[in-house]
Amino acid sequence: MVEYGDQPTRRIQLRKIFRILGDRCAYGLFVPDSSQRLVLDQWIDDYYAMACIDTIYFKSNEACDQMLRMWRLLYPKLKNWIGIESKCANGMICVLQQLSNMVAESMVVELIADGDQALANGDAARVETLGNFLARVWRDVDIPENQRMQRRPVRTAVETQQWVDAYIYPALVRWNHPASWK
C-alpha cells in the first residue's frame, strides 16, 4: 500500500510523474509495456484501496486525485470499477464522476462487447451496470467545461452522438435497458 508518512516531496514527485504519464497516454505518446503495466497496476491498486478503505480524508482524496492524473492508464481497471460496491462508492466518488468523461470510442466498443458477453452468460446484474454506465455517456453527450480535465482530450458532442447512434443505443435496446426507452 502507498504510504506517505511525512514525505511531501515524494507526494509532489508522484503527482508530477502520474500527470506526465497520464497526459502522454491520453495523447497516444505512452503505451506501457507489460513490465510497466505491472508497476502501474500495483500503484493503481494501492490508490484504489486507499480511496476505498482509508478513513483519513486527506489520504482518500489524494488517492482519487492521483488516479485521475493517470487518466486512461486506468482503463484496464475501469471495467471492474463500473459496478463498484457501495462500500467503496463514497471513497471513489471523485473518480466515478469522471470515468464516463474519459472513455474513448474503442473503450465504448469494448464495454459493449463485455455487456454482450455478460448477456450471453446470463449475468443480468453486469449488463445492467454496464448499461447504466453507457447511459451516462449518452446523457453527458456534451461534457460541460467545468467538468473537463485540463490538458486532456475530450470527446466532442458530435463524436459522442455518433457513438450513441452507432453503438450505445443499439446495445441498450439489445439489452432491454430502461435508458433505451427514452
PyMOL commands that set and color helices and strands:
alter all, ss='L'
color gray80, all
select helices_A, chain A and resi 8-26+34-53+57-81+86-89+93-102+105-120+124-139+145-147+157-174+178-181
alter helices_A, ss='H'
color red, helices_A
deselect
rebuild
show_as cartoon
